């Protein structure tokens, strides 16, 4: 079975990623997301098939100062997880915690499949804008997004 790593930040990005759960059993899969109180329940469901990164969101000025350090730590953790899993494919719905893993995978030979968030109907996400440049397959959920990502494929809604 092909090894596939699924990665998304917590919240809506993770909800979108979990909509792909029918694919999980078709592959030797592993899920990566942020370790939050709400996400710990996923450990029970996915057991050895899940890893957690440090939550990277920020909501106030002091947290903005800490964010670059969290990003650096998550990049290191992503590299360790990547080496452990060694996926042939990385599938992501974004956002910020997924960017480093996608870049690591790209540099080390994995195929990158990025699904731009459903929330964006006419603006690029920061992570999508970066990953678009090297993704092997870039999927948008709104036809209007093809104007912003001309080499993308319209895949329709995940929901």
MARTIDREN-595552 format. One record per residue: residue number from 1; residue in three letters; x negated, y negated, z of N, C-alpha, C, O, CB in turn. Coordinates in nm, 2 decimals, always signed. Glycine has a CB too. Example, Ala and Ser with C-alpha at 12.3 -4.5 7.8 and 13.67 -1.06 7.14 Angstrom:
BEGIN
     k     r      npx      npy      npz     capx     capy     capz      cpx      cpy      cpz      opx      opy      opz     cbpx     cbpy     cbpz
     1   ALA    -1.32    +0.57    +0.78    -1.23    +0.45    +0.78    -1.32    +0.33    +0.78    -1.42    +0.33    +0.85    -1.13    +0.45    +0.90
     2   SER    -1.28    +0.22    +0.71    -1.37    +0.11    +0.71    -1.29    +0.00    +0.79    -1.34    -0.11    +0.80    -1.41    +0.06    +0.57
***
This chain:
BEGIN
     k     r      npx      npy      npz     capx     capy     capz      cpx      cpy      cpz      opx      opy      opz     cbpx     cbpy     cbpz
     1   UNK    -0.08    +0.12    +0.00    +0.00    +0.00    +0.00    -0.09    -0.12    +0.00    -0.19    -0.13    +0.07    +0.10    +0.00    +0.12
     2   UNK    -0.04    -0.22    -0.07    -0.12    -0.35    -0.08    -0.10    -0.42    +0.05    +0.01    -0.43    +0.11    -0.07    -0.44    -0.20
     3   UNK    -0.21    -0.49    +0.10    -0.20    -0.57    +0.22    -0.16    -0.71    +0.18    -0.21    -0.78    +0.10    -0.34    -0.57    +0.29
     4   UNK    -0.05    -0.75    +0.26    +0.00    -0.88    +0.23    +0.01    -0.96    +0.37    +0.07    -0.90    +0.46    +0.14    -0.88    +0.16
     5   UNK    -0.04    -1.08    +0.37    -0.03    -1.16    +0.49    +0.07    -1.27    +0.46    +0.06    -1.34    +0.36    -0.17    -1.22    +0.52
     6   UNK    +0.17    -1.28    +0.55    +0.28    -1.38    +0.54    +0.24    -1.48    +0.65    +0.22    -1.44    +0.77    +0.42    -1.32    +0.56
     7   UNK    +0.24    -1.61    +0.62    +0.20    -1.71    +0.72    +0.29    -1.83    +0.70    +0.32    -1.88    +0.59    +0.06    -1.75    +0.70
     8   UNK    +0.34    -1.89    +0.82    +0.42    -2.01    +0.82    +0.40    -2.07    +0.96    +0.38    -2.01    +1.06    +0.56    -1.98    +0.78
     9   UNK    +0.42    -2.20    +0.96    +0.43    -2.28    +1.09    +0.56    -2.24    +1.15    +0.65    -2.18    +1.08    +0.42    -2.43    +1.07
    10   UNK    +0.58    -2.28    +1.27    +0.70    -2.25    +1.34    +0.82    -2.33    +1.29    +0.80    -2.43    +1.21    +0.69    -2.27    +1.49
    11   UNK    +0.94    -2.30    +1.33    +1.06    -2.38    +1.29    +1.11    -2.34    +1.16    +1.12    -2.22    +1.13    +1.02    -2.53    +1.29
    12   UNK    +1.15    -2.43    +1.08    +1.21    -2.41    +0.95    +1.12    -2.33    +0.85    +1.17    -2.25    +0.77    +1.25    -2.53    +0.88
    13   UNK    +0.99    -2.36    +0.85    +0.90    -2.28    +0.77    +0.90    -2.13    +0.80    +0.90    -2.05    +0.71    +0.76    -2.34    +0.78
    14   UNK    +0.90    -2.10    +0.93    +0.90    -1.96    +0.97    +1.04    -1.90    +0.94    +1.04    -1.79    +0.90    +0.88    -1.95    +1.12
    15   UNK    +1.15    -1.98    +0.96    +1.28    -1.92    +0.92    +1.28    -1.89    +0.77    +1.34    -1.78    +0.74    +1.39    -2.03    +0.95
    16   UNK    +1.23    -1.97    +0.69    +1.22    -1.94    +0.55    +1.14    -1.81    +0.52    +1.18    -1.73    +0.44    +1.17    -2.06    +0.47
    17   UNK    +1.02    -1.80    +0.59    +0.94    -1.69    +0.57    +1.01    -1.56    +0.61    +1.00    -1.46    +0.54    +0.81    -1.71    +0.65
    18   UNK    +1.08    -1.56    +0.72    +1.15    -1.44    +0.77    +1.26    -1.40    +0.68    +1.31    -1.29    +0.69    +1.20    -1.47    +0.91
    19   UNK    +1.31    -1.49    +0.59    +1.41    -1.46    +0.49    +1.35    -1.36    +0.39    +1.43    -1.29    +0.32    +1.46    -1.58    +0.42
    20   UNK    +1.22    -1.34    +0.39    +1.16    -1.25    +0.30    +1.13    -1.11    +0.36    +1.06    -1.03    +0.31    +1.02    -1.30    +0.25
    21   UNK    +1.19    -1.09    +0.48    +1.17    -0.97    +0.56    +1.20    -0.84    +0.49    +1.14    -0.74    +0.52    +1.25    -0.97    +0.69
    22   UNK    +1.28    -0.84    +0.39    +1.31    -0.72    +0.31    +1.18    -0.67    +0.23    +1.17    -0.56    +0.20    +1.42    -0.74    +0.21
    23   UNK    +1.09    -0.76    +0.21    +0.96    -0.73    +0.14    +0.86    -0.67    +0.24    +0.77    -0.59    +0.20    +0.90    -0.86    +0.08
    24   UNK    +0.88    -0.69    +0.37    +0.77    -0.65    +0.46    +0.75    -0.50    +0.45    +0.63    -0.46    +0.45    +0.82    -0.68    +0.60
    25   UNK    +0.85    -0.41    +0.45    +0.83    -0.27    +0.45    +0.78    -0.21    +0.32    +0.74    -0.09    +0.31    +0.95    -0.20    +0.49
    26   UNK    +0.77    -0.30    +0.22    +0.72    -0.25    +0.09    +0.57    -0.27    +0.08    +0.50    -0.22    -0.01    +0.78    -0.34    -0.03
    27   UNK    +0.51    -0.33    +0.18    +0.37    -0.36    +0.19    +0.31    -0.33    +0.32    +0.38    -0.32    +0.42    +0.34    -0.51    +0.15
    28   UNK    +0.18    -0.32    +0.33    +0.11    -0.32    +0.46    +0.10    -0.47    +0.50    +0.01    -0.54    +0.46    -0.04    -0.25    +0.45
    29   UNK    +0.20    -0.51    +0.58    +0.21    -0.66    +0.60    +0.16    -0.70    +0.74    +0.15    -0.62    +0.83    +0.36    -0.69    +0.59
    30   UNK    +0.14    -0.83    +0.74    +0.10    -0.89    +0.87    +0.16    -1.04    +0.87    +0.15    -1.10    +0.76    -0.05    -0.89    +0.89
    31   UNK    +0.22    -1.08    +0.98    +0.28    -1.21    +0.99    +0.19    -1.30    +1.08    +0.14    -1.25    +1.18    +0.42    -1.20    +1.04
    32   UNK    +0.17    -1.42    +1.04    +0.09    -1.52    +1.12    +0.18    -1.64    +1.14    +0.23    -1.70    +1.04    -0.04    -1.55    +1.06
    33   UNK    +0.20    -1.69    +1.26    +0.27    -1.81    +1.29    +0.21    -1.87    +1.42    +0.11    -1.82    +1.47    +0.42    -1.78    +1.30
    34   UNK    +0.28    -1.98    +1.46    +0.23    -2.05    +1.58    +0.29    -1.98    +1.71    +0.40    -1.93    +1.71    +0.27    -2.19    +1.58
    35   UNK    +0.21    -1.98    +1.81    +0.25    -1.92    +1.94    +0.33    -2.02    +2.02    +0.28    -2.11    +2.08    +0.13    -1.87    +2.02
    36   UNK    +0.46    -2.01    +2.01    +0.55    -2.09    +2.09    +0.64    -2.00    +2.17    +0.65    -1.88    +2.15    +0.64    -2.18    +2.00
    37   UNK    +0.71    -2.06    +2.27    +0.79    -1.98    +2.36    +0.90    -1.91    +2.28    +0.93    -1.79    +2.30    +0.86    -2.07    +2.46
    38   UNK    +0.96    -1.97    +2.18    +1.06    -1.92    +2.09    +1.01    -1.80    +2.01    +1.08    -1.71    +1.98    +1.12    -2.02    +2.01
    39   UNK    +0.88    -1.81    +1.96    +0.83    -1.71    +1.87    +0.78    -1.59    +1.94    +0.75    -1.49    +1.87    +0.72    -1.78    +1.79
    40   UNK    +0.76    -1.59    +2.07    +0.71    -1.47    +2.14    +0.80    -1.35    +2.13    +0.75    -1.24    +2.13    +0.68    -1.51    +2.29
    41   UNK    +0.93    -1.38    +2.10    +1.02    -1.27    +2.08    +0.99    -1.19    +1.96    +1.02    -1.07    +1.95    +1.16    -1.32    +2.07
    42   UNK    +0.92    -1.25    +1.86    +0.88    -1.18    +1.74    +0.78    -1.07    +1.77    +0.77    -0.97    +1.70    +0.82    -1.28    +1.64
    43   UNK    +0.71    -1.08    +1.88    +0.61    -0.98    +1.92    +0.68    -0.85    +1.94    +0.63    -0.74    +1.91    +0.53    -1.02    +2.05
    44   UNK    +0.80    -0.85    +2.00    +0.88    -0.73    +2.02    +0.92    -0.67    +1.89    +0.92    -0.54    +1.88    +1.00    -0.76    +2.11
    45   UNK    +0.96    -0.75    +1.80    +1.01    -0.70    +1.67    +0.91    -0.65    +1.58    +0.92    -0.55    +1.51    +1.10    -0.80    +1.60
    46   UNK    +0.80    -0.73    +1.57    +0.69    -0.70    +1.47    +0.57    -0.64    +1.53    +0.47    -0.60    +1.46    +0.66    -0.82    +1.40
    47   UNK    +0.56    -0.63    +1.66    +0.45    -0.56    +1.74    +0.31    -0.58    +1.68    +0.26    -0.70    +1.69    +0.48    -0.41    +1.74
    48   UNK    +0.25    -0.48    +1.63    +0.11    -0.50    +1.58    +0.10    -0.57    +1.45    -0.01    -0.59    +1.40    +0.05    -0.36    +1.57
    49   UNK    +0.21    -0.61    +1.39    +0.21    -0.68    +1.26    +0.22    -0.83    +1.27    +0.25    -0.90    +1.17    +0.33    -0.63    +1.18
    50   UNK    +0.19    -0.89    +1.39    +0.20    -1.03    +1.40    +0.08    -1.09    +1.48    +0.03    -1.02    +1.57    +0.33    -1.07    +1.47
    51   UNK    +0.03    -1.20    +1.44    -0.07    -1.28    +1.51    -0.02    -1.42    +1.53    +0.06    -1.47    +1.45    -0.21    -1.27    +1.44
    52   UNK    -0.08    -1.48    +1.63    -0.03    -1.62    +1.66    -0.15    -1.72    +1.66    -0.26    -1.69    +1.70    +0.03    -1.63    +1.80
    53   UNK    -0.12    -1.84    +1.61    -0.21    -1.95    +1.61    -0.17    -2.05    +1.72    -0.06    -2.04    +1.77    -0.22    -2.02    +1.47
    54   UNK    -0.25    -2.15    +1.74    -0.22    -2.25    +1.84    -0.12    -2.35    +1.77    -0.14    -2.39    +1.66    -0.35    -2.33    +1.88
    55   UNK    -0.01    -2.38    +1.85    +0.08    -2.48    +1.79    +0.01    -2.61    +1.75    -0.06    -2.66    +1.83    +0.20    -2.51    +1.89
    56   UNK    +0.03    -2.65    +1.63    -0.04    -2.77    +1.58    +0.03    -2.90    +1.56    -0.02    -3.00    +1.52    -0.11    -2.73    +1.46
    57   UNK    +0.16    -2.89    +1.60    +0.24    -3.02    +1.57    +0.21    -3.12    +1.68    +0.15    -3.09    +1.79    +0.39    -2.98    +1.58
    58   UNK    +0.23    -3.24    +1.64    +0.22    -3.35    +1.74    +0.34    -3.44    +1.73    +0.40    -3.47    +1.63    +0.08    -3.43    +1.71
    59   UNK    +0.37    -3.50    +1.85    +0.49    -3.58    +1.86    +0.46    -3.72    +1.92    +0.55    -3.80    +1.92    +0.59    -3.51    +1.93
    60   UNK    +0.34    -3.74    +1.97    +0.31    -3.87    +2.03    +0.16    -3.90    +1.99    +0.09    -3.83    +1.93    +0.33    -3.87    +2.18
    61   UNK    +0.12    -4.02    +2.03    -0.01    -4.08    +1.99    -0.12    -4.00    +2.05    -0.22    -3.97    +1.98    -0.02    -4.22    +2.04
    62   UNK    -0.11    -3.96    +2.18    -0.22    -3.88    +2.24    -0.24    -3.74    +2.17    -0.35    -3.69    +2.16    -0.20    -3.87    +2.39
    63   UNK    -0.13    -3.68    +2.13    -0.13    -3.55    +2.07    -0.20    -3.56    +1.93    -0.26    -3.47    +1.88    +0.01    -3.49    +2.05
    64   UNK    -0.19    -3.68    +1.86    -0.25    -3.70    +1.73    -0.41    -3.69    +1.75    -0.47    -3.64    +1.66    -0.22    -3.84    +1.68
    65   UNK    -0.46    -3.73    +1.86    -0.60    -3.72    +1.89    -0.65    -3.58    +1.90    -0.75    -3.54    +1.86    -0.64    -3.81    +2.01
    66   UNK    -0.56    -3.50    +1.96    -0.59    -3.36    +1.99    -0.58    -3.27    +1.86    -0.64    -3.17    +1.84    -0.51    -3.30    +2.10
    67   UNK    -0.49    -3.31    +1.77    -0.45    -3.23    +1.65    -0.58    -3.19    +1.57    -0.58    -3.07    +1.54    -0.36    -3.31    +1.57
    68   UNK    -0.67    -3.27    +1.54    -0.79    -3.22    +1.46    -0.86    -3.11    +1.53    -0.92    -3.02    +1.46    -0.89    -3.34    +1.44
    69   UNK    -0.87    -3.11    +1.66    -0.94    -3.00    +1.73    -0.85    -2.87    +1.73    -0.91    -2.76    +1.71    -0.96    -3.04    +1.88
    70   UNK    -0.72    -2.88    +1.73    -0.63    -2.77    +1.72    -0.65    -2.71    +1.58    -0.65    -2.59    +1.56    -0.49    -2.81    +1.75
    71   UNK    -0.65    -2.80    +1.48    -0.67    -2.76    +1.34    -0.80    -2.68    +1.32    -0.80    -2.58    +1.25    -0.67    -2.88    +1.25
    72   UNK    -0.91    -2.73    +1.38    -1.04    -2.66    +1.37    -1.03    -2.52    +1.44    -1.08    -2.43    +1.38    -1.15    -2.75    +1.44
    73   UNK    -0.97    -2.52    +1.56    -0.96    -2.39    +1.63    -0.87    -2.29    +1.55    -0.90    -2.17    +1.54    -0.90    -2.41    +1.77
    74   UNK    -0.76    -2.34    +1.49    -0.68    -2.26    +1.41    -0.75    -2.21    +1.28    -0.72    -2.10    +1.23    -0.55    -2.33    +1.37
    75   UNK    -0.84    -2.29    +1.23    -0.91    -2.25    +1.11    -1.00    -2.13    +1.14    -1.02    -2.04    +1.07    -0.99    -2.37    +1.05
    76   UNK    -1.07    -2.14    +1.26    -1.15    -2.03    +1.31    -1.07    -1.91    +1.33    -1.11    -1.80    +1.29    -1.23    -2.08    +1.44
    77   UNK    -0.96    -1.93    +1.40    -0.87    -1.81    +1.43    -0.82    -1.75    +1.30    -0.81    -1.63    +1.29    -0.75    -1.85    +1.52
    78   UNK    -0.79    -1.84    +1.20    -0.74    -1.79    +1.07    -0.85    -1.70    +1.00    -0.82    -1.60    +0.94    -0.70    -1.91    +0.98
    79   UNK    -0.97    -1.75    +1.01    -1.08    -1.67    +0.95    -1.09    -1.54    +1.01    -1.11    -1.43    +0.95    -1.21    -1.75    +0.96
    80   UNK    -1.09    -1.53    +1.15    -1.09    -1.40    +1.22    -0.98    -1.31    +1.18    -1.00    -1.19    +1.15    -1.09    -1.43    +1.37
    81   UNK    -0.86    -1.36    +1.18    -0.74    -1.29    +1.14    -0.76    -1.24    +0.99    -0.73    -1.12    +0.96    -0.61    -1.37    +1.15
    82   UNK    -0.80    -1.33    +0.91    -0.82    -1.29    +0.77    -0.92    -1.17    +0.75    -0.89    -1.08    +0.68    -0.87    -1.41    +0.68
    83   UNK    -1.03    -1.18    +0.82    -1.13    -1.08    +0.81    -1.08    -0.94    +0.87    -1.10    -0.84    +0.81    -1.26    -1.12    +0.89
    84   UNK    -1.00    -0.95    +0.97    -0.94    -0.83    +1.03    -0.84    -0.77    +0.94    -0.84    -0.65    +0.92    -0.87    -0.87    +1.17
    85   UNK    -0.76    -0.85    +0.87    -0.65    -0.80    +0.79    -0.70    -0.77    +0.65    -0.66    -0.67    +0.58    -0.53    -0.90    +0.79
    86   UNK    -0.78    -0.86    +0.59    -0.83    -0.85    +0.46    -0.72    -0.83    +0.35    -0.72    -0.73    +0.28    -0.94    -0.74    +0.45
    87   UNK    -0.63    -0.93    +0.35    -0.51    -0.91    +0.26    -0.55    -0.93    +0.11    -0.64    -1.01    +0.08    -0.40    -1.01    +0.30
    88   UNK    -0.48    -0.86    +0.03    -0.49    -0.88    -0.12    -0.41    -1.01    -0.16    -0.44    -1.08    -0.25    -0.44    -0.76    -0.20
    89   UNK    -0.30    -1.03    -0.09    -0.21    -1.14    -0.11    -0.18    -1.22    +0.02    -0.17    -1.16    +0.12    -0.08    -1.09    -0.18
    90   UNK    -0.16    -1.35    +0.00    -0.12    -1.44    +0.11    +0.01    -1.51    +0.06    +0.01    -1.57    -0.05    -0.23    -1.54    +0.16
    91   UNK    +0.12    -1.49    +0.13    +0.24    -1.56    +0.09    +0.28    -1.66    +0.21    +0.28    -1.62    +0.32    +0.36    -1.45    +0.07
    92   UNK    +0.30    -1.78    +0.17    +0.33    -1.88    +0.27    +0.44    -1.97    +0.23    +0.46    -2.00    +0.11    +0.20    -1.97    +0.29
    93   UNK    +0.52    -2.02    +0.33    +0.62    -2.12    +0.31    +0.57    -2.25    +0.38    +0.65    -2.34    +0.40    +0.75    -2.08    +0.37
    94   UNK    +0.44    -2.26    +0.41    +0.39    -2.38    +0.47    +0.40    -2.38    +0.63    +0.44    -2.27    +0.68    +0.46    -2.51    +0.42
    95   UNK    +0.37    -2.47    +0.70    +0.31    -2.60    +0.66    +0.17    -2.60    +0.71    +0.08    -2.52    +0.67    +0.39    -2.72    +0.72
    96   UNK    +0.14    -2.70    +0.80    +0.00    -2.73    +0.83    -0.09    -2.61    +0.88    -0.20    -2.60    +0.84    +0.00    -2.83    +0.94
    97   UNK    -0.03    -2.52    +0.96    -0.11    -2.40    +1.01    -0.14    -2.31    +0.89    -0.23    -2.22    +0.90    -0.04    -2.33    +1.12
    98   UNK    -0.07    -2.31    +0.79    -0.08    -2.22    +0.67    -0.19    -2.27    +0.58    -0.26    -2.18    +0.51    +0.05    -2.20    +0.60
    99   UNK    -0.22    -2.40    +0.57    -0.32    -2.45    +0.48    -0.46    -2.39    +0.49    -0.51    -2.34    +0.39    -0.33    -2.60    +0.50
   100   UNK    -0.51    -2.38    +0.61    -0.65    -2.32    +0.62    -0.65    -2.18    +0.58    -0.74    -2.13    +0.52    -0.70    -2.33    +0.76
   101   UNK    -0.55    -2.10    +0.62    -0.54    -1.96    +0.58    -0.54    -1.94    +0.43    -0.60    -1.86    +0.37    -0.42    -1.89    +0.64
   102   UNK    -0.46    -2.03    +0.36    -0.45    -2.02    +0.22    -0.58    -2.05    +0.15    -0.62    -1.99    +0.06    -0.34    -2.12    +0.16
   103   UNK    -0.65    -2.15    +0.20    -0.78    -2.19    +0.15    -0.89    -2.08    +0.18    -0.96    -2.04    +0.09    -0.83    -2.32    +0.21
   104   UNK    -0.89    -2.02    +0.30    -0.98    -1.91    +0.33    -0.95    -1.80    +0.23    -1.04    -1.74    +0.17    -0.96    -1.87    +0.48
   105   UNK    -0.83    -1.76    +0.22    -0.79    -1.65    +0.13    -0.83    -1.68    -0.02    -0.89    -1.59    -0.08    -0.64    -1.63    +0.13
   106   UNK    -0.81    -1.80    -0.06    -0.85    -1.83    -0.20    -1.00    -1.82    -0.22    -1.05    -1.76    -0.31    -0.81    -1.98    -0.23
   107   UNK    -1.08    -1.87    -0.12    -1.22    -1.86    -0.13    -1.28    -1.72    -0.12    -1.38    -1.69    -0.17    -1.29    -1.95    -0.02
   108   UNK    -1.20    -1.63    -0.05    -1.25    -1.49    -0.03    -1.18    -1.39    -0.12    -1.19    -1.27    -0.10    -1.23    -1.45    +0.11
   109   UNK    -1.10    -1.44    -0.22    -1.05    -1.36    -0.32    -0.91    -1.31    -0.32    -0.87    -1.22    -0.40    -1.14    -1.24    -0.33
   110   UNK    -0.83    -1.35    -0.22    -0.69    -1.31    -0.21    -0.61    -1.40    -0.31    -0.65    -1.51    -0.35    -0.64    -1.33    -0.07
   111   UNK    -0.50    -1.34    -0.36    -0.41    -1.41    -0.44    -0.32    -1.49    -0.35    -0.27    -1.44    -0.25    -0.32    -1.32    -0.53
   112   UNK    -0.29    -1.62    -0.38    -0.21    -1.71    -0.30    -0.08    -1.74    -0.36    -0.07    -1.78    -0.48    -0.29    -1.84    -0.27
   113   UNK    +0.03    -1.71    -0.29    +0.16    -1.74    -0.33    +0.22    -1.83    -0.23    +0.24    -1.80    -0.12    +0.25    -1.60    -0.35
   114   UNK    +0.25    -1.95    -0.28    +0.30    -2.06    -0.19    +0.44    -2.09    -0.23    +0.47    -2.12    -0.35    +0.21    -2.18    -0.19
   115   UNK    +0.54    -2.10    -0.14    +0.67    -2.13    -0.16    +0.70    -2.27    -0.10    +0.70    -2.28    +0.03    +0.77    -2.02    -0.11
   116   UNK    +0.71    -2.37    -0.18    +0.74    -2.51    -0.12    +0.87    -2.51    -0.04    +0.97    -2.44    -0.08    +0.74    -2.61    -0.24
   117   UNK    +0.87    -2.58    +0.07    +0.98    -2.58    +0.16    +1.11    -2.62    +0.09    +1.12    -2.71    +0.01    +0.95    -2.67    +0.27
   118   UNK    +1.22    -2.56    +0.14    +1.35    -2.59    +0.10    +1.39    -2.73    +0.13    +1.47    -2.79    +0.07    +1.45    -2.49    +0.16
   119   UNK    +1.33    -2.78    +0.24    +1.36    -2.92    +0.29    +1.32    -3.03    +0.19    +1.38    -3.14    +0.20    +1.29    -2.94    +0.43
   120   UNK    +1.23    -3.00    +0.11    +1.19    -3.10    +0.01    +1.26    -3.09    -0.12    +1.24    -2.99    -0.19    +1.04    -3.10    -0.01
   121   UNK    +1.34    -3.19    -0.16    +1.41    -3.19    -0.28    +1.34    -3.28    -0.39    +1.37    -3.26    -0.51    +1.55    -3.22    -0.26
   122   UNK    +1.27    -3.38    -0.34    +1.21    -3.47    -0.43    +1.08    -3.53    -0.39    +1.03    -3.63    -0.44    +1.31    -3.58    -0.47
   123   UNK    +1.01    -3.48    -0.28    +0.88    -3.52    -0.24    +0.80    -3.40    -0.21    +0.85    -3.29    -0.16    +0.90    -3.61    -0.11
   124   UNK    +0.67    -3.41    -0.23    +0.57    -3.30    -0.20    +0.54    -3.30    -0.05    +0.54    -3.40    +0.02    +0.44    -3.33    -0.28
   125   UNK    +0.53    -3.17    +0.00    +0.48    -3.16    +0.14    +0.33    -3.18    +0.13    +0.26    -3.16    +0.03    +0.52    -3.02    +0.20
   126   UNK    +0.27    -3.21    +0.24    +0.12    -3.23    +0.25    +0.05    -3.10    +0.21    -0.04    -3.10    +0.13    +0.08    -3.29    +0.38
   127   UNK    +0.09    -3.00    +0.28    +0.03    -2.87    +0.25    +0.05    -2.82    +0.11    -0.04    -2.77    +0.05    +0.08    -2.76    +0.35
   128   UNK    +0.18    -2.83    +0.06    +0.21    -2.80    -0.07    +0.12    -2.87    -0.18    +0.07    -2.81    -0.27    +0.35    -2.82    -0.10
   129   UNK    +0.10    -3.00    -0.15    +0.02    -3.08    -0.24    -0.12    -3.03    -0.25    -0.18    -3.03    -0.36    +0.02    -3.23    -0.19
   130   UNK    -0.18    -2.98    -0.14    -0.31    -2.93    -0.14    -0.32    -2.79    -0.20    -0.40    -2.76    -0.29    -0.37    -2.92    +0.01
   131   UNK    -0.23    -2.70    -0.15    -0.24    -2.56    -0.20    -0.20    -2.55    -0.35    -0.25    -2.45    -0.41    -0.14    -2.48    -0.11
   132   UNK    -0.12    -2.64    -0.40    -0.08    -2.64    -0.54    -0.20    -2.63    -0.63    -0.20    -2.57    -0.74    +0.01    -2.76    -0.57
   133   UNK    -0.31    -2.70    -0.59    -0.43    -2.71    -0.67    -0.50    -2.57    -0.69    -0.57    -2.56    -0.79    -0.52    -2.80    -0.61
   134   UNK    -0.48    -2.48    -0.60    -0.55    -2.35    -0.62    -0.46    -2.22    -0.61    -0.51    -2.11    -0.62    -0.66    -2.34    -0.52
   135   UNK    -0.33    -2.24    -0.58    -0.24    -2.13    -0.57    -0.23    -2.05    -0.70    -0.23    -2.11    -0.81    -0.10    -2.18    -0.52
   136   UNK    -0.22    -1.92    -0.69    -0.21    -1.83    -0.80    -0.06    -1.84    -0.85    -0.03    -1.82    -0.97    -0.25    -1.69    -0.77
   137   UNK    +0.03    -1.86    -0.76    +0.17    -1.87    -0.79    +0.23    -1.97    -0.69    +0.22    -1.96    -0.57    +0.25    -1.73    -0.78
   138   UNK    +0.29    -2.08    -0.75    +0.35    -2.18    -0.67    +0.50    -2.19    -0.70    +0.54    -2.21    -0.82    +0.28    -2.32    -0.69
   139   UNK    +0.58    -2.16    -0.60    +0.73    -2.15    -0.63    +0.80    -2.27    -0.56    +0.77    -2.31    -0.44    +0.78    -2.02    -0.57
   140   UNK    +0.89    -2.33    -0.63    +0.98    -2.44    -0.57    +1.12    -2.39    -0.56    +1.16    -2.30    -0.64    +0.97    -2.57    -0.66
   141   UNK    +1.19    -2.44    -0.46    +1.33    -2.40    -0.44    +1.43    -2.49    -0.50    +1.55    -2.46    -0.50    +1.35    -2.38    -0.29
   142   UNK    +1.39    -2.60    -0.56    +1.47    -2.70    -0.62    +1.42    -2.73    -0.76    +1.30    -2.75    -0.77    +1.49    -2.83    -0.54
   143   UNK    +1.50    -2.73    -0.86    +1.46    -2.76    -1.00    +1.40    -2.90    -1.00    +1.30    -2.92    -1.08    +1.57    -2.75    -1.09
   144   UNK    +1.45    -2.99    -0.92    +1.39    -3.13    -0.93    +1.24    -3.13    -0.89    +1.17    -3.22    -0.93    +1.47    -3.22    -0.83
   145   UNK    +1.20    -3.03    -0.82    +1.06    -3.03    -0.77    +0.96    -2.99    -0.89    +0.84    -3.01    -0.87    +1.04    -2.93    -0.66
   146   UNK    +1.02    -2.94    -1.00    +0.93    -2.91    -1.11    +0.87    -3.04    -1.17    +0.77    -3.04    -1.24    +1.01    -2.84    -1.22
   147   UNK    +0.94    -3.15    -1.15    +0.88    -3.28    -1.20    +0.75    -3.31    -1.12    +0.66    -3.37    -1.18    +0.98    -3.39    -1.18
   148   UNK    +0.75    -3.27    -0.99    +0.63    -3.30    -0.91    +0.52    -3.20    -0.92    +0.40    -3.22    -0.91    +0.67    -3.32    -0.77
   149   UNK    +0.57    -3.07    -0.95    +0.48    -2.96    -0.96    +0.50    -2.89    -1.10    +0.57    -2.79    -1.10    +0.50    -2.86    -0.84
   150   UNK    +0.45    -2.95    -1.20    +0.49    -2.90    -1.34    +0.44    -2.76    -1.37    +0.50    -2.69    -1.45    +0.43    -2.99    -1.44
   151   UNK    +0.35    -2.70    -1.30    +0.30    -2.57    -1.32    +0.37    -2.47    -1.23    +0.34    -2.35    -1.23    +0.15    -2.56    -1.31
   152   UNK    +0.46    -2.52    -1.15    +0.53    -2.43    -1.05    +0.64    -2.35    -1.12    +0.67    -2.37    -1.24    +0.59    -2.51    -0.94
   153   UNK    +0.69    -2.25    -1.05    +0.80    -2.17    -1.10    +0.92    -2.20    -1.01    +0.91    -2.20    -0.89    +0.77    -2.02    -1.10
   154   UNK    +1.04    -2.23    -1.07    +1.16    -2.24    -1.00    +1.21    -2.11    -0.96    +1.24    -2.02    -1.04    +1.27    -2.32    -1.08
   155   UNK    +1.22    -2.08    -0.83    +1.26    -1.95    -0.78    +1.40    -1.96    -0.71    +1.45    -1.85    -0.68    +1.16    -1.90    -0.68
   156   UNK    +1.46    -2.07    -0.70    +1.58    -2.08    -0.63    +1.56    -2.08    -0.48    +1.45    -2.08    -0.43    +1.68    -1.97    -0.67
   157   UNK    +1.68    -2.08    -0.41    +1.67    -2.09    -0.26    +1.64    -1.95    -0.20    +1.68    -1.85    -0.25    +1.80    -2.14    -0.21
   158   UNK    +1.56    -1.96    -0.09    +1.53    -1.84    -0.02    +1.66    -1.80    +0.06    +1.68    -1.68    +0.09    +1.41    -1.86    +0.08
   159   UNK    +1.73    -1.90    +0.11    +1.85    -1.87    +0.20    +1.96    -1.81    +0.12    +2.07    -1.78    +0.18    +1.90    -2.00    +0.26
***
